[in-house]
Amino acid sequence: MKTMTIEQVNQDISSVINYSLNTHDEVNIATDSGAVIIIPQEDYDSMQETLRLLMDKKSLSALLQGHINRDSGNLSKSYSI
């Protein structure tokens, strides 16, 4: 994660945005009032989807069971159409 001050970002916000878009690295913008993070929309959407899945008890249970099955070598057969 790259950290910059608000003054640094104000000098050339376009290059800061392009840096995050091209590298998928977060940019932490520090101010006296706190900090904000710039991330590409695609990364934000992915994180939101992950959070939605983890908050769904049924999805989380299936995910955890899949990890247990994989770790114990009990892989279910997959079928190809």
N, C-alpha and C positions, 0 to 999 in steps of 0.2 A: 504494500500500500504506500502510495506517495502522499506525503503531507506537505501542504502549502499554506501560506497565510493568505488572507483575503486580499491583501495588497498585491501579492504575487499573481493571484488569479485575475485581479482587475486589469493587470497589464496586458494580458492576452488570453481571454477566456476561451477563444476558439481553439487555441493550441492545447489547452487543458482538456477540453471536451474531446478533441481528436485523439489525444494521448489515451484517454480512457476507452474510447471506441476501438482504437487499433490494438491496444494491448490487453483489454479486458481487465485492467488493473484499476482498483479503486483509487480515487483521489480524495483525500481528507482535507477539507478546507477549514482551517482553524481561525476562529474569531475570538474576540474578548468575551462574547456572549455564549460561546459554545462552538460546536463543529457540525458540519454537514458532509455528506459523502456523495460524490458523483460516481455513478456506475452506468454502464450501457443499459438501455431499456431491456434488451434481450436477457441480460443477467438478472435484472430485477424481476422480470416475469418468471424466470426459471426458479428464483428463490421463493417467490410467492406461491408457485405451484407446489414446490416441495413442502412448504409450510401447510398448505391446504391438505396435502396427502397425509402429513404427519399428525394433523389435528383430527383426521377422520379415523376413529377407532378401528373400523373394519379394514381400512387400507393399511394402517400401521400394523395391525395384527398379521395381515397377509405378508407384508414386507418382512416382519420379524420371523415368521414361520419359514419364509423362503431362505433367510439367512441361516436359520437352524438346520434346515434340510441340506443346504449347500455345505455347511461346515461338517455335518455328519456323513456326507457322501450319499445322502438319499436324494438324488436328483430325479425329478419326475421326467418321464419321457416327453419329448416335445414332438409335435407333429408339424409337418410341412405340407402346405396345400399345393 
